[in-house]
């Protein structure tokens, strides 16, 4: 009986225990579900509150949109789209974009660029041919991808010129020796191929004759030797003849002077040498060696701007020896310096600097030698004149890396300013997440207490966070956004932000700052810029000349002065010659007067109140060179109806084409257009122009159509154009309705005189490059 009672009590206890356990389990389950629901809701609410609608998030989003919009607007207004470049060939890198030009003169000290000789090549509409004449583009088009060409040396065989130079292979990024040939004294060049390709970098292909053999001594400093090659099938096949010196010399040359051969070179690998400021000399009875060192080697071991490093072939003139040297002070190959050698013996060397006589361009980086030029080879031709080949670059050494660094720095500073503005507005706080330094409630052993050292990283971060928040609160307390000082501080931050975002765009998107010409059929060329104005528009003219004179292909600016006192040339800031042509009569016909002093085939007629980028002008010039028989310009018009009615560009676009280009911004052929305009046939039309003081551009369009059975106009869309006359208040055609009515009258009269041009309709977006969209 006792035992059964015990069992019964145990059973009851077990039942009670089971019931309690079941109840507890159910309660725990409900609590867990409730906690999960609450956690999910809290997490969702946290995500919503802290990510999507938090003041900090909205502030940074709005700031990003504002400054991104400013960046896009600045880029659109300031820079044209970057040129599309091929996958291989002409890729600008940290070494630059070197190219080669040709110069002529009566002496080595009177050299002028090829464009000064007015060399004509009608097949490419290049009149005159302009430097550079050999580029990475011409080499790449011949099937040899090249990033740049530099270090040119001439070899003259009668009337044939061979040009040897370094060409940087776009694929291997290694310097090889290329060669081109010219039959017309350097105006055009045929790329023959790669003359020398080794497993190491080659450059500076110094070439000379000796005992009926042709030798080349390129720089092989990467190999650690000065090697001499001999031609076995000139100009493309060479074999190693010997190693002249077991030294890693750069830019070495050999000259025959005072019954000895002298070798000049620079060794940058030795202890104590100064890079680009060191020069050594060796001498021998033969260019094949053996060579003995000069007693005072190194004869130069100074700073890199001294011109110690060789910059081309030495030459003899009037019995004197001259050496070319590189000034590398500001950047590698910054400029050339010429030195007259006064003493050259086994134990003495003395040279003095002389003027080279080459005028540097005032166009800055828009010139092909705007940033630097570091090599010149001059030789005397059979005709008695001198020819020189020189390399140049518009980009300083390491410019791309420098631009990325400055651009990224500007963006980081902008981010700091945005955070500062957020702090002042009270939408940015610094809070350390608790999870980073969570404290566990679990009992730990004493061995783990060392993890909670007061100088642990977590504690340091917490203290920094506390101090930073105190600083933020202090700043907010002193500079409140709703006070004058607060508004001023925010305004200054915003202005600085605009300056920083524009600076970042300039360095990261704007490229090297150069506006380059466009290559066409193996050549570059130049044009004359002509504008017509009078005394009331002098403000326009000054800004006009300063801007357009720096465009790379502008050779001269001609100002047709119709009325009033003309300005002094000293009043106009120009990078090219400016000529003011005074007219006796105030007539719009003066725009197309025959001018024998114009020495370019292309003339850009451009009103003095139109401002556009040099890149837009250069694109128009490229298109004109493709179609020199057409009027190529930037303002299209469509005339149609019966009678003909003058319409604007919007109307032309809505009707899908144009048949007229305004010559207030257009390229024309100087010989054809001017002679045609002043022909007897055009006399009646010129009288209409004088009667209305209008329509001279309309007349020229009719004259072009009357002389051709094909298309006579071509449109190029500018990235942007500004009418400065609206700013200065001196616009000629202020009343648009009256102006258009007069032009419609002119259309009616000209169509009776010269036929109808309405049928000559050209379509927009007909070019593969998209320049006429």
DAMOLIN-V253770 format. One record per pair of residues at least 12 apart in sequence whose C-alpha atoms are under 6 Angstrom apart, sorted by the first residue. I is the first residue (numbers start at 0). J is the second residue. Records with the same first field share a line. If there is no record, write none. Layout:
I->J  J
//
This chain:
54->426
55->426  427
87->144  169
88->139  144  145  146  169
89->135  145  146
90->146
93->397  399
94->396
95->394  396
96->147  392
97->147  148  149  391  392
98->134  148  390  391
99->131  133  389  390
100->130  131  132  388  389
101->113  387  388
102->386  387
103->385  386
104->385
105->384  385
106->385
108->355  356
109->356
114->127  128  129
123->520
124->624
125->524
126->599  600
127->524
128->524
129->523  524
135->147  148
144->168  169
145->166  167  168  169
146->167  169
147->166  167
148->165  166
149->164  165  390
150->164  165  203  374
151->163  164
152->376
159->181  182
160->180  181
161->179  180
162->178  179
163->177  178
164->176  177
165->202
173->200
174->200  201
175->196  201
176->193  194  195
177->192  193  194
178->191  192
179->191
194->235
201->218  219
202->217  218
203->217  218  250
204->216  217
205->217
213->230
214->228  229
215->227  228
218->249  250
220->247  248  249
223->246  247
224->244  245  246  247
225->242  243  244
226->242  243
227->240  241
228->240
248->264  265  266
249->265
250->264  309
251->263  264
259->284
260->282  283  284
261->281  282
262->280  281
263->279  280
264->278  279
265->277  278  279
275->303  308
276->300  301  302  303  307
277->299  300  307
278->297  298  299  307
279->296  297  298
280->293
281->293
293->345
294->346
303->327  328
304->326  327  328
306->324  325  326
307->324
308->324  325
309->323  324
310->323  324  325  373  374
311->323  374  375  376
312->376
320->340
321->338  339  340
322->337  338
323->336  337
324->336
325->373
332->371  373
333->371  372
334->371  372  373
335->373
337->352  353  355
338->350  351  352  353
339->351
361->574
362->549  574
364->393  513
365->513  514  515  551
366->551
367->392  393
368->391  392  393
369->393
370->392  393  394  395
371->391  392
372->390  391
374->389  390
375->388  389
376->388
402->506
403->507
406->503  506  507
409->499  503
410->503
413->496
423->475
514->614
516->617
525->552  553  554
526->553  554  599  601  602
527->554  555  556  602
528->556  602  603
529->556  557  558  604
530->558  605  606  607
531->558  559
532->560
533->560  561  562
534->563
540->607
541->571
544->573
545->572  573
548->573  574  575
549->574
550->613
555->575  576  577
556->577
557->577  578  579
558->579  580
559->580
560->580  581
561->582  585
591->673
593->673
600->668  669
601->667  668  669
602->666  667  669
603->665  666
604->663  664  665
605->663  664
606->663
608->722  723  724
609->721  722
610->720  721
611->720
615->717
629->711  712
630->666  667  712
631->665  666  712  713  714
632->660  664  665  714  715
633->664  714  715  716
634->660  661
635->648  657  659  660
636->648  651  657  659
637->651  657  658
639->757
644->743
645->743
656->761  762  763
657->760  761
658->759  760  761
661->696
662->696
714->771
715->770  771
716->770  771
//
